[in-house]
Amino acid sequence: MKKSEFRECDIYAARIAALRPFPKETLKSLREYYRVGLTYTSNALEGNSLTESETKVVIEDGLTIGGKPLKDVYEATGHAKAYDFLYKLTKDEPVAEDDILKIHRLFYGQIDKDNAGVWRKVRVFISGSHRVLPVPEKVPVLMAEFARWMAANEGRLHPVEFAALVHQKFVYIHPFVDGNGRVARLLMNLALLRAGWSLAIIPPICRHEYIATLDKAGRTPAPFVRFISDRVCETQKELLRLMGQSIALDGEGVKRANDEGVNEGVNALLNVIATYPGKRANELATLIGKSVQTVERYVRTLKDSGKIEFRGAPKNGGYFAI
């Protein structure tokens, strides 16, 4: 894809780079923030029932959640361990097959010790997709080729395009019996981290678009790359907001794209309120995968336009579509 396709992401990346180096305490806080955010969203995309706040309790306090499947808890703790390992792979050496195996072993070890960190030896299928995956005998060869492709193209392609293609190519091999989506998103974000970029968070509300563009990426990867580019931009904007920075950009085209991104979030929140009436801001934040501060900003926009209202007492009321 043309570099102009990533203009908005490039501008935000430059704005973030200008804030570096972050103080040690700030960097630690940001890593912990995205440790919870990425773990929650990535697991939620696969049907994990833990909310974002429950995910935080599980991985930061080491507590289980009453009434939640133990597998969901293990997915949270395992993903957090794999996320931590990513920061050990941001050196100059190319990402190797052993690194990929370790990422999976960290994530999947508590769930299925025998298949954790091992290339699959059975056929697997992607639910909801007609794509035929490689036979298990081809997986070791394909993963060796995949590692070589990563080494050859890192630094040659735009970081966002490279990260999106890492995700797509890995998923199309599906080298593990389970956990391929989680590992694909971890590898995608590792590619971004190695390039000095911020992460790409895919909220659960985007699941349909995510799966649809990924399924078609074998024929034409451009829509999936654009989808990931949008997710990178949204995460960059969230990071700038967390740092107290403006996200306003010069240039009409980029400003329009930014406005559309905000409108997308506002419309998504309105749809969630219509579907789940009576929810409070913190509950809505969990449902759309945004921070409470972002949701409160969207709520103000919707209230000002007369599309929602708050009903009930301040302590136990919630928002309703009008």
N, C-alpha and C positions, 0 to 999 in steps of 0.2 A: 504494500500500500504506500501511497505517497506520504511524505513527511508532513505535508500540510494537513492531512487527516488528523494528526495528533497535536495540532497547534494549541488548542486549549489546554491539554495536558502538559505540553511543554512550558507554557507560560506559568501554570501553577507550580510545576516542578522547579522552575527558576525562582519563584517567590519563596518556596519552602527552602531551597538551597541557600538563599540569602539569609535565612534565619539561623543557619548552622554556623558553628557547632552548638548544639543544644547543651545546656548545663547537664551534668551527670544525673542529677535528681529528676530533671524533666525527661531525659531520655529513658530512664528507668520507668517513670510513670507512664510514658507513652507506650512502651513495650507491654506493660501490664494491661493498659487500656485495650490495646488491640489483641492481646492474648485472649481476653474474654470475648471481645467482639468477633474476632475471626473464628474462634472455637464455637461460639453460639451459632453464628450464621451458617458456617459450613456444615455443622451437624444438623441444624434445622432443615437445611435443603434436602437432607437425606431422611427426614422423618423423625429425628430425635425430639423427644417431648419436653426437654428442659427449656425453661425460659432463660432469658439473658441473665436475670438476677439469680436464678437457680444455678446456672452455669458458673457464675462468679463464686457463689458459696462453695460449690463442689471443688473447683480448681484452686481457689485461694485459701479456703478454710478446711478443706479435706473432709467435708461433711457429706453424707448421703441425704437424699430428699425423700421423705416419706411418700409412698405411693408411686414412685417413679421406678421404671425397670432398671435393674443393676447394669444392664448393657448400656443404657443411655448415660449412666454415670461413668462407666469405663470409657465410653467414647469421648466424654468431656476431658477426663484426666489424661487419656492417651493423646488426644489432639494437642492438649497444652504442652505435653512433653515434646511432641514432634515439632511444635511451633518454637519452643525454646532451642531445639537443635538447629533450626534454620540459621540462627545467628552465628553458629560455628562454621557455617558453610559459605560465609560471605567473603572469603579470601580469594586470592588470585587463581588457585587451582580450580580446574573445571569440575563440575558436579559429576561424580562417578556413579556407576551402578551400585556400588556398595553403600553410597550415601542414600540412594533411593530406597534400597532395602532396609536401611536403618530407620529412615523416616517411617516406613510402614510398620516395622517392628515396634517402634515406640508407640505408634498410634494403636496398633491392633494386638499387642502382646497380652493384655489382660482379657481380651475377648476370645481369642483363639490362638493359643501359644504355638500349636503345631503349624499353623499356616501364616504366622506373623513373620514378615521379612523373608518370605519364600515365594519365588515365582510359582504361579499356579500350575497344577498338573492335571487340571480338569477343564472341561468347557464351561464357560460362563456366558450369561446373556444380560443385556441391558433392558430392564423393564420399560415398556412404552416405546421401544425403538426396534426397527427391523434390521438394524445393522448386524452383519455377521462378523463376529470377532475372531481373531486368529486362533488356530488350534494351539493347545498348550505346548506342543513340541517346537513351535516357532517363537515362543515368547522370549527365551534367552537370546536368540539371534536378533530379534526385533529390538529388544532393550539395549543390546550392545550398539546397534545402529542408532537408536534414539540418543544414547549418551554421546556418540560421535557427532550426531547432528547438533546437539546442544553446544558442544565445544566449538564446532565450526561456525555457528551462527550467532553466538553470544557476542555482542559488540558490533556485529555486521548489520543486523536488523534494528529497527527502532525498538527500544526497551518494551513498549506496550505490545507491539506486534509480536515480538519474540516471546513474551510471557504468555500471550494468548495462544500462540502456536505450540508452545511447550505443553500447555493444558490440553489442547485438542489432540495432539499426536499421542500423548500418554494415554488419554482416555480411549482412543481408538485401538490401542494395544490391549488395555485392560489386563495388566500383568498379574494382578492379585485376585484371590478368590472373593475378596470383599474389601471395601475401603478405598476403591480406586478414585472415586470422586473427591474424597477428602485429600488424598495424596496429590491428585492433580492440582487442586487449588493451593496446596502447600508449595508445590513445585513452581506454580505460576507466581506466587508471591515471593518465593526465593529468588526467582529471576528478576523481579522488580527490586528487591532489596540489594541484590548484587550490583544492580545498575545505579544504586543510590536513590531509588524512587520509593515512594510510600506504597502501602499495600492496596489491594483491590478487594473491597468487601462486597459480597453479593448477598443482599438481604433476601429473606425467604419470599417476600412479596414479588420478587423478580424471577421466581423459579420457572414459570412457564416460558418466558422469553429466553431465559438462560438455556433451558433444555432444548427448545425449538431451534435456536441459532446454532447450538453445539451439534445437534443432530444433522443439520444441513452443512456443517463446516467441511465435510469430506468433499462435497461438490464445489462449494464456494465459501472459503473461510472468512471473506470480508465482513459479513454481518456479525459473525461471532467476535471478530477482532474489534469491530465498532462497539459491540455490547460491552466487552471488557474495557475498552477505552472509556466508555461512559462511567463504568464502575470505578475505574482509577480516578477519573476527574471528581466524582462525588466524594471519594475518600480523601482526596487532596483538599477539597473545599472544607470538609469536616475537620481536617487537621488544622487548616488555617484558622477556622473559627475557634477551635480549641486553644490556639495560640493567640487569640485576640486580634487576628488580622482580618482586614476586609477581603471579600472575595470578588469585589467589583473589578472588572477588567476593561481596558481601553479597546476600542475597535467595535464597530456595530455587529459584525458577524459573531464575534466571540461573546459579546454581551448578550446577544439574542440566544445563543446556545446556552449561556448560563441561566437566562430567564426561563428557558424551556425546561432546564433541569430542575429549577425551583418549582415551576408549575407542575411538573411530573410528580414531585414529592407531595405537593398540596393536593393534587387530584387523587393520588394514592391514599392519602390520609382520609379524604372525604369518603372514598369507597369503603375503607375499613370502618369508619364511624357508622356508615349506613348499614354495614353488615353486622357490626358488633356494637349496637347502641348502648350507651350508658357507661362506656369505659373512660377511665381517667387518663391524664397525660402519660404517666409512667407505664400504664398498661398498653396504650397506643404505641408508645416508643418500642416496646417489645414486639408488637405485632408487625410493625413496618421496618424494624431493624435500624432505627435512627436513635439519636440521643434524645433525652427528654427536652433539652434546650431547643433542638431542631423542631421537635413536635410542637412545643409551645409557640414557636415562631409561625409554624404552619397554621396552628389553631387561631392565632390572632388574625391571620389573613382570611381564614374561612369565616370567622365571626364578623369581621369588618365587612365582608361581602354578603352577610346575611344567610350563609349556607348552613351554619350549625349554631347550636345554643347549648349552654350548660344548664342542666336541670338538677334540682335537689340541693341538699345542704352541702356546704363547702367540703366537709369531711367525707361524705359518702355519695355525692352526686357524680354525674358524668356528662359526656358530650353526646348530643343527638343531632342527626341531620334534620333540617327543616324542609 
